[in-house]
Amino acid sequence: MDEAQTPLDTSDDVEVRDVIDPATVRRAPRYKAFFWTGALVGIVLGLALSLYLVSSPSGAAMMKPGVYVTVLTAFVTMVTTLLAGLFAVIADRRSLRRP
């Protein structure tokens, strides 16, 4: 058999635990989880706030309350998602610090 057909030599395999030092593993946050959490919290808060404002006595004068509910919910969702992203960046920066 020539060199291209020989089976791979597995004697050089090493365990990952032997190569990686756990003290140097970086604990970075998962941005997707932060953004989804921020968006879900924003939807809940936005709907609660907008429905409260629409059902209040001052909200009776609104001609199209659905528009107000939609816009306020979208705005609150955007703000909470951006805040969640900011928290993720802060958590990421803190994971870089050395003790």
Secondary structure per residue as TSV (DSSP state, phi and psi in degrees):
chain	resnum	aa	ss	phi	psi
A	1	M	-	360.0	140.8
A	2	D	-	-86.4	179.1
A	3	E	G	-66.0	-30.0
A	4	A	G	-72.5	-24.1
A	5	Q	G	-98.7	-4.0
A	6	T	S	-75.4	143.7
A	7	P	-	-66.0	153.6
A	8	L	-	-67.8	141.0
A	9	D	-	-83.1	118.7
A	10	T	G	-96.5	8.7
A	11	S	G	-72.2	-18.6
A	12	D	G	-89.2	0.6
A	13	D	-	-68.5	139.6
A	14	V	-	-127.4	155.5
A	15	E	-	-77.1	145.4
A	16	V	H	-63.8	-37.0
A	17	R	H	-61.6	-27.8
A	18	D	H	-77.6	-22.6
A	19	V	H	-95.6	-38.1
A	20	I	-	-95.6	132.8
A	21	D	-	-91.6	116.2
A	22	P	G	-60.2	-20.9
A	23	A	G	-71.3	-19.8
A	24	T	G	-102.7	2.7
A	25	V	-	-74.1	129.6
A	26	R	-	-88.1	132.1
A	27	R	-	-97.7	77.2
A	28	A	-	-83.0	143.5
A	29	P	-	-73.7	159.1
A	30	R	-	-94.4	109.2
A	31	Y	H	-62.2	-37.5
A	32	K	H	-59.4	-41.9
A	33	A	H	-65.0	-39.6
A	34	F	H	-63.8	-46.4
A	35	F	H	-65.2	-42.0
A	36	W	H	-64.7	-40.6
A	37	T	H	-64.1	-43.2
A	38	G	H	-62.5	-39.9
A	39	A	H	-68.1	-43.1
A	40	L	H	-66.3	-41.6
A	41	V	H	-63.6	-39.7
A	42	G	H	-64.7	-40.3
A	43	I	H	-63.6	-45.4
A	44	V	H	-65.2	-48.0
A	45	L	H	-64.9	-41.6
A	46	G	H	-63.7	-44.0
A	47	L	H	-65.1	-43.0
A	48	A	H	-63.6	-45.7
A	49	L	H	-66.4	-45.5
A	50	S	H	-69.7	-38.9
A	51	L	H	-67.7	-34.1
A	52	Y	H	-64.5	-44.7
A	53	L	H	-67.9	-36.4
A	54	V	H	-70.1	-35.7
A	55	S	H	-84.7	-6.4
A	56	S	S	-72.7	162.5
A	57	P	G	-59.4	-34.4
A	58	S	G	-73.0	-20.2
A	59	G	G	-81.3	-7.3
A	60	A	G	-67.4	-22.1
A	61	A	G	-82.7	-4.5
A	62	M	-	-71.0	132.7
A	63	M	S	-77.7	-40.5
A	64	K	-	-129.3	86.9
A	65	P	H	-65.4	-25.9
A	66	G	H	-62.4	-34.8
A	67	V	H	-66.3	-43.1
A	68	Y	H	-64.6	-41.2
A	69	V	H	-62.7	-44.9
A	70	T	H	-65.3	-47.2
A	71	V	H	-67.0	-44.5
A	72	L	H	-67.2	-38.9
A	73	T	H	-65.3	-42.0
A	74	A	H	-64.7	-40.6
A	75	F	H	-66.4	-46.7
A	76	V	H	-64.3	-37.9
A	77	T	H	-64.5	-41.6
A	78	M	H	-62.6	-45.0
A	79	V	H	-65.0	-45.6
A	80	T	H	-68.3	-32.8
A	81	T	H	-67.5	-41.2
A	82	L	H	-66.0	-38.8
A	83	L	H	-64.6	-39.4
A	84	A	H	-64.0	-38.9
A	85	G	H	-64.1	-38.6
A	86	L	H	-63.6	-42.9
A	87	F	H	-62.5	-36.7
A	88	A	H	-65.8	-40.7
A	89	V	H	-65.9	-41.5
A	90	I	H	-63.8	-42.7
A	91	A	H	-64.8	-35.6
A	92	D	H	-66.7	-41.8
A	93	R	H	-65.1	-38.2
A	94	R	H	-68.8	-26.7
A	95	S	H	-74.0	-15.5
A	96	L	H	-84.2	-18.3
A	97	R	-	-66.9	141.3
A	98	R	-	-94.3	140.2
A	99	P	-	-71.8	360.0
